[in-house]
Amino acid sequence: MIDNGGARILGAECYLPTEFLAQHPFGRLLMSTVSAAPQLSARLFVFVPKIWGRSEKQLSFLRKLVNQATPAIYNVYLLRRLRSRATAVERARVARELHDSVVQSLHAIGFRLYALRTQAKIDAGERDQELLDIQQLVQKEALNIRTLIQQLKPIDFDPRHLVEFLAAMIERYRSDTGIVAKFVCDASDIMVPPGISREVAHIVQEALVNVLKHSMARNVLVRLGAQDGGWILTIDDDGRGFEFYGRFSLSELEDSRRGPLMIKERVRAIGGELSLDTRPGRGARLEIKIPRQEQATIA
């Protein structure tokens, strides 16, 4: 056994259970404690190591290796937890929207059609207007269902072509919704790591859906560029803004439990920074700073 300085601790002994020895026979064994968080620790066993030299140096090398690798492994663990949480939140949101929007609208359509069919006397003009209202309601819910389906589909694209993918996404959005959506890329060469590219695509998709459903905006601008050794993504719309107003950071939004939940989760997952600027009747602006992979808390 060695201390933190790599010196042998005299008189110290290590005991292993007989069950452990029966399951893992060995001639030589190295062991190091792994501590990633106050409530998360483990032990790493290396059976029959193929390195030679003094035992103190071998154990010291193993400890240094573990100390270097543990933060990266722990970041992967945290990232997977965040993604799992984001998936659960997304499913709950879709279920809630189906119940509160689509199902309720279908019930309303059924009642209105029943009333129209059973009404004894109705003016032709009034009947035509009611049918037109029902038709528009059906078209609106069809668009809502299409939007939900698009959100549920996994985003599959070549991460090396993020700019082209975002441009195509926003073009489809403009065609489907009638909102004047524009995409601007300020850098000639955007090379975002694959994991971050997918999160950026999800963030843009979620932001566009929110604009369609809540903002009543006529115009939206999505801009991607390079800044301070990383990237910056902004989404501007001219809608009615959020129910609160001001400029807020990610931590402020989380403390007050405000702002777009899924976007906050994804920004946190890539180690980014988020600011939200909203004014009543003047729209909202999302600004997301994305660090390069070596700077982000992502492995």
Secondary structure as UniProt FT lines:
FT   TURN            4..5
FT   TURN            10..11
FT   HELIX           18..23
FT   STRAND          29..37
FT   TURN            38..39
FT   STRAND          40..47
FT   HELIX           55..97
FT   HELIX           98..103
FT   HELIX           104..118
FT   HELIX           124..152
FT   HELIX           159..161
FT   HELIX           162..177
FT   STRAND          180..185
FT   HELIX           194..210
FT   HELIX           211..215
FT   STRAND          219..227
FT   TURN            228..229
FT   STRAND          230..237
FT   STRAND          246..249
FT   HELIX           250..256
FT   HELIX           261..269
FT   TURN            270..271
FT   STRAND          273..278
FT   TURN            280..281
FT   STRAND          284..290
FT   TURN            293..295
//
